[in-house]
């Protein structure tokens, strides 16, 4: 059985095409292999109502959605997600990995749409009753690189992905500024680095967080294998 004593909340953030889903899956696999209980989820979505709102706000064909309406839809989805999924899992002592959280609204609607980062953050902190991640993994991707990744497959870009590169540049700048403002809460990594190397760096960061969170040395966490060379 695991050594978990309290839940741990980790958010993956970054521009579209950064590889958040891939890295969240890799981290979940590594942690589950140690006997830890992990819940993977995503935003918008994560609940039945959240998935319906995801379709409404991301799919093409719903007509014009103004910036304030967009921000409120994301906040509504997040409110249900926090109350119905994230908080209960944390109370059960699970590790919650979410693909996007409040920072995405601050970046996309606050900076990208020009609604104001403080206003959007305040709305979402109210929606979630102040629930914050213990760690945010920010995968930093240049807009042009993200677009190449998104268009490499068969899936069409969603409503936000298809915005112009200057929109995605504002988002990237906002994410980086958020990380600079609270460096102790972020792990910032270049998204263009090899997948395996990124996964290793993320696991190292989470090991340190687990050690601090549970009050035990990292080397005695279940399944921990110290890195031979440390962080590059």
Backbone as numpy.savetxt, mean C-alpha at the origin, in Angstrom:
# Nx Ny Nz CAx CAy CAz Cx Cy Cz
3.45 -22.97 15.98 2.61 -21.79 15.98 3.49 -20.55 15.98
2.93 -19.40 15.63 3.74 -18.20 15.50 3.98 -17.54 16.85
4.90 -16.55 16.84 5.18 -15.77 18.03 4.38 -14.47 18.06
3.35 -14.37 17.24 2.60 -13.13 17.16 1.94 -12.80 18.48
2.03 -11.53 18.87 1.36 -11.06 20.07 0.34 -9.99 19.73
0.57 -9.23 18.70 -0.36 -8.18 18.30 -0.31 -8.07 16.79
-1.39 -7.56 16.23 -1.44 -7.41 14.78 -0.45 -6.38 14.27
-0.12 -6.51 13.02 0.82 -5.60 12.36 0.21 -5.18 11.03
0.26 -3.89 10.74 -0.40 -3.32 9.57 0.64 -2.71 8.64
0.75 -3.25 7.43 1.73 -2.79 6.45 1.01 -2.40 5.16
1.28 -1.19 4.68 0.68 -0.72 3.44 1.72 -0.65 2.34
1.35 -1.06 1.15 2.19 -0.92 -0.04 1.65 0.24 -0.86
2.53 1.20 -1.16 2.13 2.38 -1.91 3.07 2.60 -3.10
2.63 3.44 -4.00 3.43 3.77 -5.18 2.53 4.00 -6.37
3.10 4.55 -7.42 2.35 4.82 -8.63 1.91 3.54 -9.33
1.00 3.71 -10.29 0.54 2.56 -11.05 1.70 1.94 -11.82
1.80 0.61 -11.73 2.88 -0.10 -12.40 4.12 -0.26 -11.54
4.04 0.08 -10.26 5.22 -0.01 -9.38 5.53 -1.43 -8.94
4.56 -2.34 -9.04 4.79 -3.71 -8.62 4.35 -4.00 -7.20
3.40 -3.22 -6.69 2.94 -3.39 -5.31 2.32 -4.76 -5.06
1.46 -5.19 -5.98 0.78 -6.48 -5.80 1.79 -7.62 -5.78
2.78 -7.55 -6.65 3.80 -8.59 -6.70 4.56 -8.67 -5.39
4.98 -7.53 -4.88 5.77 -7.53 -3.65 4.93 -7.88 -2.43
3.67 -7.48 -2.41 2.81 -7.89 -1.30 2.63 -9.40 -1.28
2.49 -9.99 -2.47 2.34 -11.45 -2.55 3.62 -12.14 -2.09
4.77 -11.62 -2.49 6.05 -12.23 -2.09 6.23 -12.15 -0.58
5.89 -11.00 0.00 6.03 -10.85 1.46 5.08 -11.78 2.18
3.85 -11.87 1.71 2.87 -12.76 2.35 3.37 -14.20 2.33
3.90 -14.62 1.21 4.41 -16.00 1.09 5.54 -16.25 2.08
6.46 -15.28 2.19 7.60 -15.45 3.10 7.14 -15.51 4.55
6.21 -14.66 4.92 5.74 -14.64 6.30 4.91 -15.87 6.63
4.07 -16.29 5.70 3.25 -17.49 5.93 4.11 -18.74 6.05
5.25 -18.76 5.37 6.14 -19.92 5.45 6.73 -20.07 6.85
6.65 -19.01 7.66 7.13 -19.05 9.04 6.02 -19.39 10.03
4.82 -19.60 9.52 3.70 -19.91 10.39 2.94 -18.69 10.86
3.24 -17.52 10.29 2.53 -16.30 10.65 1.23 -16.21 9.85
0.22 -15.62 10.45 -1.07 -15.47 9.79 -1.12 -14.12 9.09
-1.32 -14.15 7.78 -1.26 -12.94 6.97 -2.57 -12.75 6.23
-3.05 -11.53 6.23 -4.22 -11.16 5.43 -3.77 -10.18 4.36
-3.95 -10.56 3.09 -3.68 -9.66 1.96 -4.99 -9.05 1.50
-4.96 -7.74 1.27 -6.17 -7.07 0.82 -5.77 -5.91 -0.09
-6.76 -5.16 -0.58 -6.44 -4.09 -1.53 -7.47 -2.97 -1.43
-7.07 -1.82 -1.96 -7.96 -0.67 -2.06 -7.87 -0.06 -3.45
-8.99 0.50 -3.94 -10.31 0.34 -3.34 -10.76 -1.11 -3.46
-11.56 -1.54 -2.52 -12.00 -2.93 -2.49 -11.86 -3.50 -1.10
-11.65 -4.82 -1.04 -11.45 -5.47 0.24 -12.71 -5.91 0.94
-13.85 -5.33 0.55 -15.16 -5.71 1.10 -16.13 -5.77 -0.08
-17.30 -6.40 0.09 -18.26 -6.42 -1.02 -18.64 -5.03 -1.52
-18.92 -4.10 -0.60 -19.26 -2.75 -1.04 -18.05 -2.06 -1.64
-16.87 -2.33 -1.09 -15.65 -1.74 -1.61 -15.36 -2.17 -3.04
-15.64 -3.45 -3.35 -15.40 -3.93 -4.71 -16.37 -3.27 -5.70
-17.60 -3.03 -5.26 -18.56 -2.33 -6.13 -18.11 -0.89 -6.36
-17.64 -0.25 -5.31 -17.13 1.12 -5.44 -15.87 1.15 -6.30
-15.04 0.10 -6.22 -13.84 0.03 -7.06 -14.22 0.06 -8.53
-15.19 -0.75 -8.89 -15.65 -0.78 -10.27 -16.18 0.58 -10.70
-16.93 1.22 -9.82 -17.54 2.51 -10.14 -16.49 3.58 -10.40
-15.45 3.59 -9.58 -14.49 4.69 -9.66 -13.34 4.42 -10.62
-13.04 3.16 -10.93 -11.90 2.86 -11.80 -12.28 2.47 -13.22
-13.43 1.85 -13.39 -13.82 1.41 -14.72 -14.26 2.60 -15.58
-13.98 2.50 -16.87 -14.49 3.49 -17.81 -15.99 3.24 -18.02
-16.68 4.25 -18.49 -18.07 4.06 -18.88 -19.10 4.49 -17.87
-18.67 5.11 -16.76 -19.63 5.57 -15.76 -19.90 7.07 -15.87
-19.43 7.66 -16.95 -19.61 9.09 -17.12 -18.57 9.87 -16.34
-18.72 11.19 -16.35 -17.75 12.06 -15.68 -17.86 11.91 -14.16
-16.73 11.75 -13.50 -16.67 11.71 -12.03 -15.78 12.87 -11.60
-16.36 13.86 -10.95 -15.56 15.02 -10.54 -14.63 14.63 -9.38
-13.65 15.48 -9.13 -12.59 15.15 -8.17 -13.11 14.91 -6.76
-14.06 15.72 -6.30 -14.58 15.56 -4.94 -15.37 14.25 -4.81
-16.17 13.96 -5.82 -16.91 12.70 -5.80 -15.95 11.53 -5.77
-14.90 11.61 -6.58 -13.89 10.55 -6.62 -13.26 10.36 -5.24
-12.89 11.46 -4.60 -12.26 11.37 -3.28 -13.21 10.75 -2.26
-14.48 11.10 -2.33 -15.45 10.56 -1.38 -15.71 9.08 -1.61
-15.70 8.64 -2.88 -15.88 7.22 -3.16 -14.73 6.42 -2.57
-13.51 6.89 -2.76 -12.36 6.20 -2.19 -12.44 6.17 -0.66
-12.84 7.28 -0.06 -12.94 7.34 1.40 -14.03 6.41 1.92
-15.15 6.31 1.20 -16.22 5.41 1.61 -15.76 3.96 1.56
-15.07 3.60 0.50 -14.54 2.25 0.39 -13.56 1.96 1.52
-12.73 2.95 1.82 -11.71 2.77 2.86 -12.35 2.66 4.25
-13.42 3.40 4.49 -14.09 3.32 5.78 -14.59 1.90 6.04
-15.23 1.29 5.03 -15.71 -0.09 5.18 -14.54 -1.05 5.33
-13.50 -0.83 4.58 -12.32 -1.69 4.62 -11.68 -1.69 6.00
-11.49 -0.50 6.56 -10.86 -0.40 7.88 -11.72 -1.04 8.96
-13.03 -0.77 8.91 -13.92 -1.26 9.96 -14.21 -2.74 9.86
-14.39 -3.24 8.64 -14.85 -4.61 8.45 -13.74 -5.63 8.24
-12.57 -5.17 7.79 -11.50 -6.10 7.44 -10.22 -5.87 8.24
-9.69 -4.65 8.18 -8.36 -4.41 8.75 -8.37 -4.48 10.27
-9.24 -3.70 10.91 -9.26 -3.70 12.38 -9.53 -5.09 12.97
-10.54 -5.82 12.46 -10.77 -7.17 13.03 -9.55 -8.09 12.87
-8.87 -8.01 11.74 -7.69 -8.85 11.55 -6.57 -8.48 12.52
-6.37 -7.19 12.72 -5.35 -6.74 13.67 -5.70 -7.19 15.09
-6.97 -7.14 15.43 -7.39 -7.58 16.75 -7.19 -9.08 16.94
-7.21 -9.83 15.83 -6.93 -11.27 15.90 -5.43 -11.55 15.94
-4.60 -10.53 15.84 -3.16 -10.70 15.88 -2.55 -11.03 14.54
-3.26 -10.75 13.44 -2.75 -11.07 12.11 -1.88 -9.94 11.56
-1.11 -10.28 10.53 -0.35 -9.28 9.78 -1.18 -8.91 8.56
-1.53 -7.64 8.45 -2.36 -7.17 7.35 -1.47 -6.46 6.32
-1.54 -6.91 5.08 -0.82 -6.28 3.98 -1.87 -5.71 3.03
-1.87 -4.40 2.86 -2.83 -3.80 1.95 -2.13 -3.14 0.77
-2.66 -3.39 -0.40 -2.21 -2.75 -1.63 -2.97 -1.42 -1.73
-2.35 -0.36 -1.26 -2.85 1.02 -1.17 -3.61 1.25 0.14
-3.47 2.52 0.60 -4.20 2.97 1.79 -4.33 4.49 1.69
-4.35 5.19 2.81 -4.65 6.62 2.81 -3.69 7.42 1.94
-2.41 7.06 1.93 -1.44 7.83 1.13 -1.84 7.90 -0.34
-2.49 6.87 -0.84 -2.91 6.91 -2.24 -3.92 8.01 -2.48
-4.86 8.20 -1.57 -5.82 9.29 -1.73 -5.15 10.64 -1.59
-4.22 10.76 -0.64 -3.49 12.01 -0.48 -2.73 12.36 -1.76
-2.12 11.34 -2.37 -1.33 11.57 -3.58 -2.22 11.77 -4.81
-3.19 10.87 -5.01 -3.98 10.92 -6.24 -5.02 12.04 -6.24
-5.81 12.12 -5.17 -6.85 13.15 -5.15 -6.33 14.47 -4.56
-5.48 14.38 -3.52 -4.95 15.59 -2.92 -4.02 16.34 -3.84
-3.00 15.63 -4.37 -2.02 16.27 -5.25 -2.41 16.14 -6.72
-2.73 14.93 -7.15 -3.03 14.71 -8.57 -4.23 15.50 -9.04
-5.30 15.48 -8.26 -6.53 16.20 -8.62 -6.57 17.62 -8.08
-5.60 17.98 -7.24 -5.53 19.34 -6.74 -6.53 19.68 -5.65
-7.02 18.69 -4.92 -7.98 18.96 -3.86 -7.33 19.43 -2.57
-6.02 19.27 -2.47 -5.32 19.66 -1.25 -5.02 18.45 -0.39
-3.75 18.23 -0.10 -3.35 17.02 0.61 -3.88 17.00 2.05
-3.88 18.15 2.73 -4.35 18.17 4.11 -5.83 17.84 4.18
-6.62 18.40 3.24 -8.07 18.15 3.25 -8.38 16.68 3.01
-7.68 16.08 2.06 -7.93 14.67 1.74 -7.47 13.77 2.88
-6.35 14.08 3.48 -5.88 13.28 4.62 -6.87 13.36 5.77
-7.36 14.55 6.06 -8.32 14.72 7.16 -9.58 13.90 6.91
-10.09 13.92 5.69 -11.28 13.14 5.33 -11.04 11.65 5.59
-9.89 11.16 5.18 -9.62 9.73 5.28 -9.25 9.30 6.69
-8.64 10.17 7.45 -8.38 9.84 8.85 -9.70 9.76 9.62
-10.66 10.61 9.27 -11.99 10.51 9.87 -12.67 9.21 9.46
-12.56 8.86 8.16 -13.21 7.66 7.64 -12.68 6.39 8.30
-11.42 6.39 8.69 -10.79 5.19 9.25 -10.63 5.26 10.77
-11.17 6.31 11.38 -11.00 6.54 12.83 -9.53 6.57 13.22
-8.71 7.12 12.32 -7.30 7.32 12.62 -6.41 6.10 12.52
-6.90 5.03 11.90 -6.08 3.81 11.77 -4.94 4.05 10.79
-3.70 3.83 11.26 -2.51 4.07 10.43 -1.66 2.81 10.34
-0.95 2.63 9.23 -0.03 1.49 9.12 1.15 1.63 10.07
1.68 0.49 10.50 2.94 0.50 11.24 4.11 0.79 10.31
3.96 0.39 9.05 5.01 0.60 8.04 4.35 0.80 6.69
4.88 1.74 5.91 4.46 1.92 4.52 5.64 1.61 3.62
5.48 0.64 2.75 6.50 0.31 1.74 6.16 1.10 0.49
7.01 2.05 0.14 6.80 2.88 -1.04 7.71 2.42 -2.17
7.11 1.91 -3.22 7.86 1.51 -4.41 7.81 2.67 -5.39
8.94 3.32 -5.54 9.02 4.54 -6.34 9.22 4.22 -7.81
8.27 4.64 -8.64 8.34 4.35 -10.07 8.19 5.64 -10.86
9.02 5.81 -11.89 8.87 6.95 -12.78 7.62 6.74 -13.63
6.86 7.81 -13.90 5.61 7.65 -14.65 5.76 6.93 -15.98
6.81 7.24 -16.74 6.99 6.59 -18.04 7.25 5.10 -17.88
8.01 4.73 -16.86 8.29 3.32 -16.60 7.00 2.61 -16.18
6.24 3.25 -15.32 4.97 2.65 -14.90 4.03 2.43 -16.07
3.98 3.37 -16.99 3.09 3.22 -18.14 3.55 2.08 -19.04
4.86 1.95 -19.24 5.36 0.84 -20.06 4.99 -0.49 -19.43
5.10 -0.58 -18.12 4.75 -1.83 -17.44 3.25 -2.12 -17.58
2.43 -1.08 -17.43 0.98 -1.28 -17.47 0.50 -1.68 -18.86
1.13 -1.16 -19.88 0.66 -1.41 -21.24 1.35 -2.60 -21.88
2.25 -3.27 -21.13 2.97 -4.42 -21.70 2.06 -5.64 -21.84
1.02 -5.72 -21.02 0.11 -6.87 -21.08 -1.13 -6.57 -21.89
-2.13 -7.42 -21.72 -3.37 -7.29 -22.49 -4.41 -6.43 -21.78
-4.27 -6.23 -20.47 -5.28 -5.50 -19.72 -5.24 -4.01 -20.06
-6.39 -3.41 -20.35 -6.41 -1.97 -20.64 -6.19 -1.16 -19.36
-5.69 0.04 -19.51 -5.51 0.91 -18.36 -6.87 1.34 -17.81
-6.96 1.44 -16.47 -8.22 1.90 -15.87 -8.31 3.42 -15.97
-9.35 3.97 -15.38 -9.63 5.39 -15.53 -8.52 6.28 -15.00
-7.90 5.90 -13.87 -6.81 6.69 -13.31 -5.48 6.39 -14.00
-5.23 5.14 -14.31 -3.99 4.78 -15.00 -3.85 5.51 -16.33
-4.97 5.76 -16.99 -4.93 6.36 -18.32 -4.74 7.87 -18.31
-4.66 8.46 -17.12 -4.37 9.90 -17.05 -2.97 10.20 -17.60
-2.75 11.46 -17.99 -1.48 11.86 -18.60 -0.32 11.75 -17.61
0.90 11.72 -18.15 2.08 11.53 -17.31 2.27 12.66 -16.30
1.83 13.89 -16.62 2.01 14.96 -15.64 1.17 14.72 -14.38
0.03 14.08 -14.53 -0.80 13.68 -13.39 -0.03 12.68 -12.53
0.58 11.69 -13.17 1.33 10.67 -12.43 2.62 11.23 -11.84
3.17 12.28 -12.45 4.35 12.93 -11.88 4.00 13.63 -10.58
2.85 14.31 -10.54 2.40 14.95 -9.30 2.20 13.91 -8.20
1.68 12.76 -8.58 1.45 11.68 -7.62 2.77 11.16 -7.06
3.72 10.93 -7.97 5.02 10.44 -7.51 5.67 11.43 -6.55
5.64 12.71 -6.90 6.24 13.73 -6.03 5.56 13.74 -4.66
4.24 13.58 -4.64 3.51 13.59 -3.37 3.90 12.39 -2.51
4.01 11.21 -3.11 4.42 10.03 -2.36 5.80 10.25 -1.72
6.73 10.76 -2.51 8.09 10.95 -1.99 8.11 11.98 -0.88
7.30 13.01 -0.98 7.25 14.02 0.07 6.65 13.44 1.34
5.63 12.60 1.20 5.06 11.93 2.37 6.12 11.10 3.09
6.93 10.38 2.33 7.98 9.56 2.92 9.05 10.42 3.59
9.38 11.55 2.97 10.39 12.43 3.56 9.89 13.05 4.87
8.59 13.25 4.98 8.04 13.90 6.17 8.04 12.97 7.38
8.01 11.65 7.15 7.99 10.68 8.26 8.88 9.48 7.90
10.17 9.69 7.77 11.06 8.62 7.29 11.06 7.38 8.17
10.75 7.54 9.45 10.75 6.39 10.36 9.62 5.42 10.06
8.62 5.86 9.31 7.45 5.01 9.04 7.43 4.46 7.62
8.46 4.76 6.83 8.47 4.37 5.42 9.72 3.57 5.07
9.54 2.66 4.13 10.64 1.98 3.48 10.50 2.31 2.00
11.40 3.15 1.48 11.32 3.62 0.10 12.33 2.85 -0.75
11.84 2.23 -1.82 12.69 1.42 -2.67 12.41 1.74 -4.14
13.46 1.72 -4.99 13.26 1.98 -6.42 12.55 0.79 -7.07
11.41 1.05 -7.70 10.60 -0.04 -8.25 11.28 -0.75 -9.41
12.29 -0.10 -10.03 12.93 -0.72 -11.19 13.97 -1.77 -10.80
14.27 -1.89 -9.51 15.23 -2.91 -9.09 14.66 -4.31 -9.29
15.50 -5.34 -9.38 15.01 -6.70 -9.59 14.01 -7.13 -8.52
13.02 -7.91 -8.93 11.94 -8.33 -8.04 12.49 -9.06 -6.82
13.43 -9.97 -7.02 13.96 -10.76 -5.90 14.68 -9.86 -4.90
15.46 -8.90 -5.41 16.17 -8.00 -4.51 15.23 -7.13 -3.70
14.18 -6.65 -4.35 13.19 -5.85 -3.64 12.51 -6.67 -2.55
12.15 -7.90 -2.88 11.48 -8.77 -1.91 12.38 -9.00 -0.69
13.66 -9.17 -0.92 14.60 -9.39 0.19 14.69 -8.14 1.07
14.78 -6.96 0.44 14.86 -5.72 1.22 13.60 -5.50 2.05
12.46 -5.79 1.45 11.19 -5.60 2.16 11.11 -6.55 3.35
11.50 -7.80 3.15 11.45 -8.77 4.24 12.39 -8.36 5.37
13.56 -7.84 5.03 14.48 -7.36 6.06 13.83 -6.25 6.88
13.18 -5.31 6.18 12.53 -4.22 6.88 11.40 -4.70 7.78
10.65 -5.66 7.30 9.54 -6.19 8.09 10.07 -7.00 9.27
11.17 -7.72 9.08 11.78 -8.44 10.21 12.14 -7.48 11.33
12.74 -6.34 10.97 13.10 -5.35 11.99 11.86 -4.81 12.68
10.80 -4.60 11.90 9.55 -4.11 12.48 8.93 -5.14 13.41
8.93 -6.39 12.99 8.40 -7.46 13.83 9.16 -7.55 15.14
10.48 -7.43 15.07 11.29 -7.50 16.28 10.93 -6.39 17.24
10.79 -5.18 16.72 10.45 -4.04 17.57 9.03 -4.17 18.10
8.13 -4.63 17.25 6.72 -4.72 17.61 6.47 -5.79 18.66
7.22 -6.88 18.56 7.01 -8.00 19.48 8.01 -8.03 20.63
8.99 -7.11 20.58 9.93 -7.03 21.67 10.89 -8.20 21.74
11.24 -8.77 20.56 12.20 -9.87 20.54 13.27 -9.56 19.51
14.49 -10.08 19.68 15.52 -9.86 18.67 15.11 -10.46 17.33
15.47 -9.79 16.25 15.08 -10.25 14.92 15.57 -11.66 14.63
16.76 -12.00 15.17 17.35 -13.29 14.82 16.61 -14.48 15.42
15.69 -14.24 16.37 14.96 -15.38 16.91 13.49 -15.39 16.46
13.14 -14.51 15.51 11.81 -14.60 14.93 11.70 -15.89 14.14
10.51 -16.48 14.04 10.38 -17.75 13.32 10.82 -17.64 11.87
11.72 -18.53 11.49 12.16 -18.59 10.11 13.15 -17.52 9.71
13.63 -16.71 10.65 14.53 -15.61 10.30 15.90 -16.16 9.91
16.39 -15.66 8.78 17.77 -15.98 8.36 18.48 -14.67 8.09
19.44 -14.30 8.90 20.11 -13.02 8.74 20.75 -12.90 7.36
20.70 -11.69 6.80 21.32 -11.44 5.50 22.82 -11.45 5.65
23.51 -12.08 4.70 24.96 -12.19 4.79 25.65 -10.85 4.68
25.10 -9.99 3.83 25.81 -8.73 3.58 25.12 -7.52 4.12
23.99 -7.68 4.79 23.27 -6.51 5.26 22.57 -5.83 4.13
22.02 -4.65 4.37 21.31 -3.91 3.34 22.28 -3.25 2.38
21.98 -3.36 1.07 22.87 -2.67 0.12 22.72 -1.18 0.24
